[in-house]
Amino acid sequence: MLEQLLRFRECEHRGDLDAYARDVARCGGNIIGRELDAAAEKGYLTVMFSSPADREAFWEKFKQTDSAPFCS
């Protein structure tokens, strides 16, 4: 199992992070944790992958979403 922390900017409220989380889940990321810092407009999703191949497949799909430009 591989764990990765995804950092998102432009998170003024929980709805923004929820939208990013939907894209992450649709692309195959298993979200195991989330944190929102609305004052700093940052959100964090901790994602688990079964294998390196699953992580690579996730990134290929995720790069095509509207959420990808907000992720670092």
N, CA, C and O atoms as a GROMACS GRO file, in nm:
protein
  288
    1MET      N    1   0.084  -0.118   0.000
    1MET     CA    2   0.000   0.000   0.000
    1MET      C    3   0.088   0.125   0.000
    1MET      O    4   0.188   0.132   0.072
    2LEU      N    5   0.051   0.221  -0.081
    2LEU     CA    6   0.126   0.346  -0.092
    2LEU      C    7   0.036   0.461  -0.050
    2LEU      O    8  -0.078   0.471  -0.096
    3GLU      N    9   0.087   0.547   0.035
    3GLU     CA   10   0.012   0.662   0.083
    3GLU      C   11   0.073   0.789   0.023
    3GLU      O   12   0.195   0.801   0.014
    4GLN      N   13  -0.013   0.883  -0.016
    4GLN     CA   14   0.035   1.008  -0.073
    4GLN      C   15  -0.053   1.122  -0.024
    4GLN      O   16  -0.175   1.109  -0.018
    5LEU      N   17   0.009   1.234   0.010
    5LEU     CA   18  -0.063   1.354   0.051
    5LEU      C   19  -0.076   1.447  -0.069
    5LEU      O   20   0.024   1.487  -0.130
    6LEU      N   21  -0.200   1.481  -0.103
    6LEU     CA   22  -0.226   1.575  -0.212
    6LEU      C   23  -0.262   1.710  -0.151
    6LEU      O   24  -0.347   1.718  -0.062
    7ARG      N   25  -0.197   1.815  -0.198
    7ARG     CA   26  -0.219   1.950  -0.146
    7ARG      C   27  -0.293   2.032  -0.252
    7ARG      O   28  -0.254   2.035  -0.369
    8PHE      N   29  -0.400   2.098  -0.209
    8PHE     CA   30  -0.481   2.178  -0.300
    8PHE      C   31  -0.486   2.323  -0.254
    8PHE      O   32  -0.497   2.351  -0.134
    9ARG      N   33  -0.478   2.414  -0.350
    9ARG     CA   34  -0.497   2.555  -0.319
    9ARG      C   35  -0.638   2.596  -0.365
    9ARG      O   36  -0.708   2.517  -0.428
   10GLU      N   37  -0.677   2.717  -0.334
   10GLU     CA   38  -0.809   2.770  -0.369
   10GLU      C   39  -0.921   2.693  -0.298
   10GLU      O   40  -1.024   2.662  -0.358
   11CYS      N   41  -0.900   2.663  -0.171
   11CYS     CA   42  -1.002   2.596  -0.089
   11CYS      C   43  -1.059   2.697   0.010
   11CYS      O   44  -1.018   2.701   0.126
   12GLU      N   45  -1.152   2.778  -0.036
   12GLU     CA   46  -1.211   2.877   0.054
   12GLU      C   47  -1.313   2.815   0.150
   12GLU      O   48  -1.338   2.869   0.258
   13HIS      N   49  -1.370   2.702   0.111
   13HIS     CA   50  -1.470   2.636   0.196
   13HIS      C   51  -1.470   2.486   0.166
   13HIS      O   52  -1.406   2.440   0.071
   14ARG      N   53  -1.544   2.412   0.247
   14ARG     CA   54  -1.545   2.266   0.236
   14ARG      C   55  -1.593   2.219   0.098
   14ARG      O   56  -1.550   2.114   0.050
   15GLY      N   57  -1.681   2.295   0.035
   15GLY     CA   58  -1.731   2.255  -0.097
   15GLY      C   59  -1.621   2.242  -0.200
   15GLY      O   60  -1.626   2.155  -0.287
   16ASP      N   61  -1.520   2.329  -0.191
   16ASP     CA   62  -1.407   2.319  -0.284
   16ASP      C   63  -1.333   2.188  -0.265
   16ASP      O   64  -1.306   2.116  -0.361
   17LEU      N   65  -1.301   2.156  -0.140
   17LEU     CA   66  -1.228   2.032  -0.112
   17LEU      C   67  -1.312   1.910  -0.149
   17LEU      O   68  -1.258   1.810  -0.197
   18ASP      N   69  -1.443   1.918  -0.128
   18ASP     CA   70  -1.531   1.807  -0.167
   18ASP      C   71  -1.526   1.783  -0.318
   18ASP      O   72  -1.526   1.669  -0.364
   19ALA      N   73  -1.523   1.891  -0.395
   19ALA     CA   74  -1.516   1.878  -0.542
   19ALA      C   75  -1.384   1.813  -0.582
   19ALA      O   76  -1.382   1.725  -0.668
   20TYR      N   77  -1.274   1.855  -0.520
   20TYR     CA   78  -1.144   1.794  -0.550
   20TYR      C   79  -1.146   1.646  -0.511
   20TYR      O   80  -1.094   1.561  -0.584
   21ALA      N   81  -1.206   1.616  -0.396
   21ALA     CA   82  -1.212   1.477  -0.348
   21ALA      C   83  -1.292   1.389  -0.444
   21ALA      O   84  -1.257   1.273  -0.466
   22ARG      N   85  -1.399   1.443  -0.501
   22ARG     CA   86  -1.478   1.365  -0.598
   22ARG      C   87  -1.392   1.327  -0.718
   22ARG      O   88  -1.397   1.213  -0.765
   23ASP      N   89  -1.315   1.422  -0.768
   23ASP     CA   90  -1.228   1.391  -0.882
   23ASP      C   91  -1.122   1.287  -0.845
   23ASP      O   92  -1.094   1.196  -0.922
   24VAL      N   93  -1.065   1.301  -0.726
   24VAL     CA   94  -0.964   1.205  -0.681
   24VAL      C   95  -1.024   1.065  -0.675
   24VAL      O   96  -0.965   0.969  -0.724
   25ALA      N   97  -1.142   1.054  -0.615
   25ALA     CA   98  -1.208   0.924  -0.602
   25ALA      C   99  -1.246   0.867  -0.739
   25ALA      O  100  -1.228   0.747  -0.763
   26ARG      N  101  -1.296   0.950  -0.828
   26ARG     CA  102  -1.335   0.903  -0.962
   26ARG      C  103  -1.216   0.851  -1.041
   26ARG      O  104  -1.231   0.768  -1.130
   27CYS      N  105  -1.099   0.902  -1.008
   27CYS     CA  106  -0.977   0.861  -1.080
   27CYS      C  107  -0.908   0.742  -1.015
   27CYS      O  108  -0.802   0.698  -1.062
   28GLY      N  109  -0.966   0.690  -0.907
   28GLY     CA  110  -0.912   0.570  -0.846
   28GLY      C  111  -0.837   0.589  -0.716
   28GLY      O  112  -0.781   0.494  -0.662
   29GLY      N  113  -0.835   0.711  -0.663
   29GLY     CA  114  -0.769   0.735  -0.534
   29GLY      C  115  -0.860   0.698  -0.418
   29GLY      O  116  -0.977   0.736  -0.416
   30ASN      N  117  -0.808   0.624  -0.323
   30ASN     CA  118  -0.882   0.586  -0.203
   30ASN      C  119  -0.849   0.687  -0.094
   30ASN      O  120  -0.741   0.681  -0.035
   31ILE      N  121  -0.940   0.779  -0.066
   31ILE     CA  122  -0.915   0.887   0.029
   31ILE      C  123  -0.930   0.832   0.170
   31ILE      O  124  -1.034   0.778   0.208
   32ILE      N  125  -0.823   0.847   0.248
   32ILE     CA  126  -0.825   0.798   0.386
   32ILE      C  127  -0.818   0.912   0.487
   32ILE      O  128  -0.828   0.888   0.608
   33GLY      N  129  -0.801   1.034   0.440
   33GLY     CA  130  -0.797   1.148   0.531
   33GLY      C  131  -0.814   1.278   0.455
   33GLY      O  132  -0.779   1.288   0.338
   34ARG      N  133  -0.868   1.378   0.524
   34ARG     CA  134  -0.884   1.510   0.463
   34ARG      C  135  -0.872   1.617   0.570
   34ARG      O  136  -0.909   1.596   0.686
   35GLU      N  137  -0.821   1.731   0.529
   35GLU     CA  138  -0.804   1.844   0.619
   35GLU      C  139  -0.824   1.972   0.539
   35GLU      O  140  -0.778   1.982   0.426
   36LEU      N  141  -0.892   2.068   0.599
   36LEU     CA  142  -0.918   2.196   0.535
   36LEU      C  143  -0.866   2.308   0.624
   36LEU      O  144  -0.896   2.312   0.743
   37ASP      N  145  -0.788   2.398   0.565
   37ASP     CA  146  -0.745   2.520   0.631
   37ASP      C  147  -0.804   2.635   0.549
   37ASP      O  148  -0.739   2.689   0.461
   38ALA      N  149  -0.930   2.670   0.581
   38ALA     CA  150  -1.002   2.770   0.501
   38ALA      C  151  -0.935   2.907   0.508
   38ALA      O  152  -0.936   2.981   0.410
   39ALA      N  153  -0.878   2.941   0.622
   39ALA     CA  154  -0.812   3.071   0.636
   39ALA      C  155  -0.695   3.084   0.539
   39ALA      O  156  -0.672   3.191   0.483
   40ALA      N  157  -0.622   2.976   0.519
   40ALA     CA  158  -0.508   2.975   0.425
   40ALA      C  159  -0.551   2.933   0.285
   40ALA      O  160  -0.470   2.932   0.192
   41GLU      N  161  -0.680   2.897   0.270
   41GLU     CA  162  -0.735   2.850   0.144
   41GLU      C  163  -0.660   2.729   0.090
   41GLU      O  164  -0.632   2.719  -0.029
   42LYS      N  165  -0.629   2.635   0.182
   42LYS     CA  166  -0.558   2.512   0.144
   42LYS      C  167  -0.635   2.391   0.194
   42LYS      O  168  -0.697   2.394   0.301
   43GLY      N  169  -0.629   2.285   0.115
   43GLY     CA  170  -0.691   2.160   0.153
   43GLY      C  171  -0.594   2.046   0.128
   43GLY      O  172  -0.508   2.053   0.041
   44TYR      N  173  -0.610   1.940   0.206
   44TYR     CA  174  -0.520   1.825   0.198
   44TYR      C  175  -0.602   1.698   0.195
   44TYR      O  176  -0.695   1.680   0.273
   45LEU      N  177  -0.567   1.609   0.103
   45LEU     CA  178  -0.629   1.477   0.096
   45LEU      C  179  -0.519   1.373   0.106
   45LEU      O  180  -0.422   1.377   0.030
   46THR      N  181  -0.534   1.280   0.198
   46THR     CA  182  -0.442   1.169   0.208
   46THR      C  183  -0.504   1.054   0.131
   46THR      O  184  -0.617   1.013   0.157
   47VAL      N  185  -0.428   1.003   0.035
   47VAL     CA  186  -0.481   0.902  -0.058
   47VAL      C  187  -0.395   0.776  -0.049
   47VAL      O  188  -0.272   0.784  -0.036
   48MET      N  189  -0.460   0.661  -0.056
   48MET     CA  190  -0.393   0.532  -0.050
   48MET      C  191  -0.408   0.462  -0.186
   48MET      O  192  -0.516   0.463  -0.246
   49PHE      N  193  -0.299   0.402  -0.231
   49PHE     CA  194  -0.298   0.325  -0.355
   49PHE      C  195  -0.250   0.184  -0.324
   49PHE      O  196  -0.166   0.164  -0.236
   50SER      N  197  -0.302   0.086  -0.397
   50SER     CA  198  -0.266  -0.053  -0.375
   50SER      C  199  -0.127  -0.087  -0.427
   50SER      O  200  -0.059  -0.174  -0.373
   51SER      N  201  -0.085  -0.016  -0.532
   51SER     CA  202   0.043  -0.048  -0.595
   51SER      C  203   0.095   0.074  -0.671
   51SER      O  204   0.020   0.169  -0.695
   52PRO      N  205   0.222   0.072  -0.707
   52PRO     CA  206   0.275   0.182  -0.790
   52PRO      C  207   0.199   0.195  -0.923
   52PRO      O  208   0.180   0.306  -0.972
   53ALA      N  209   0.158   0.083  -0.981
   53ALA     CA  210   0.083   0.087  -1.107
   53ALA      C  211  -0.051   0.158  -1.088
   53ALA      O  212  -0.094   0.234  -1.175
   54ASP      N  213  -0.118   0.133  -0.976
   54ASP     CA  214  -0.245   0.200  -0.947
   54ASP      C  215  -0.223   0.350  -0.931
   54ASP      O  216  -0.305   0.430  -0.976
   55ARG      N  217  -0.113   0.389  -0.867
   55ARG     CA  218  -0.083   0.530  -0.849
   55ARG      C  219  -0.057   0.596  -0.984
   55ARG      O  220  -0.104   0.707  -1.009
   56GLU      N  221   0.017   0.531  -1.070
   56GLU     CA  222   0.044   0.586  -1.203
   56GLU      C  223  -0.084   0.601  -1.284
   56GLU      O  224  -0.104   0.702  -1.351
   57ALA      N  225  -0.172   0.501  -1.277
   57ALA     CA  226  -0.299   0.507  -1.349
   57ALA      C  227  -0.384   0.623  -1.296
   57ALA      O  228  -0.450   0.693  -1.373
   58PHE      N  229  -0.382   0.641  -1.164
   58PHE     CA  230  -0.454   0.753  -1.104
   58PHE      C  231  -0.406   0.884  -1.163
   58PHE      O  232  -0.488   0.965  -1.208
   59TRP      N  233  -0.276   0.907  -1.164
   59TRP     CA  234  -0.221   1.036  -1.211
   59TRP      C  235  -0.254   1.060  -1.358
   59TRP      O  236  -0.279   1.174  -1.396
   60GLU      N  237  -0.253   0.957  -1.438
   60GLU     CA  238  -0.287   0.974  -1.580
   60GLU      C  239  -0.431   1.024  -1.594
   60GLU      O  240  -0.459   1.112  -1.676
   61LYS      N  241  -0.522   0.968  -1.516
   61LYS     CA  242  -0.662   1.011  -1.520
   61LYS      C  243  -0.680   1.148  -1.455
   61LYS      O  244  -0.749   1.234  -1.507
   62PHE      N  245  -0.616   1.166  -1.339
   62PHE     CA  246  -0.636   1.289  -1.262
   62PHE      C  247  -0.587   1.412  -1.338
   62PHE      O  248  -0.647   1.519  -1.327
   63LYS      N  249  -0.480   1.398  -1.414
   63LYS     CA  250  -0.426   1.512  -1.491
   63LYS      C  251  -0.528   1.571  -1.587
   63LYS      O  252  -0.514   1.685  -1.631
   64GLN      N  253  -0.631   1.494  -1.621
   64GLN     CA  254  -0.732   1.539  -1.717
   64GLN      C  255  -0.853   1.604  -1.649
   64GLN      O  256  -0.947   1.644  -1.717
   65THR      N  257  -0.852   1.615  -1.516
   65THR     CA  258  -0.966   1.671  -1.445
   65THR      C  259  -0.950   1.823  -1.426
   65THR      O  260  -0.842   1.878  -1.444
   66ASP      N  261  -1.061   1.887  -1.390
   66ASP     CA  262  -1.058   2.030  -1.358
   66ASP      C  263  -0.985   2.058  -1.227
   66ASP      O  264  -0.939   2.170  -1.204
   67SER      N  265  -0.972   1.957  -1.142
   67SER     CA  266  -0.906   1.973  -1.012
   67SER      C  267  -0.753   1.972  -1.022
   67SER      O  268  -0.685   2.029  -0.937
   68ALA      N  269  -0.702   1.909  -1.122
   68ALA     CA  270  -0.556   1.892  -1.133
   68ALA      C  271  -0.476   2.021  -1.125
   68ALA      O  272  -0.371   2.021  -1.060
   69PRO      N  273  -0.518   2.131  -1.188
   69PRO     CA  274  -0.437   2.253  -1.179
   69PRO      C  275  -0.425   2.311  -1.038
   69PRO      O  276  -0.336   2.391  -1.012
   70PHE      N  277  -0.514   2.270  -0.948
   70PHE     CA  278  -0.511   2.321  -0.811
   70PHE      C  279  -0.431   2.232  -0.716
   70PHE      O  280  -0.418   2.264  -0.598
   71CYS      N  281  -0.379   2.122  -0.766
   71CYS     CA  282  -0.307   2.024  -0.686
   71CYS      C  283  -0.156   2.039  -0.704
   71CYS      O  284  -0.106   2.058  -0.815
   72SER      N  285  -0.086   2.029  -0.592
   72SER     CA  286   0.062   2.032  -0.601
   72SER      C  287   0.121   1.918  -0.521
   72SER      O  288   0.242   1.902  -0.516
   0.00000   0.00000   0.00000
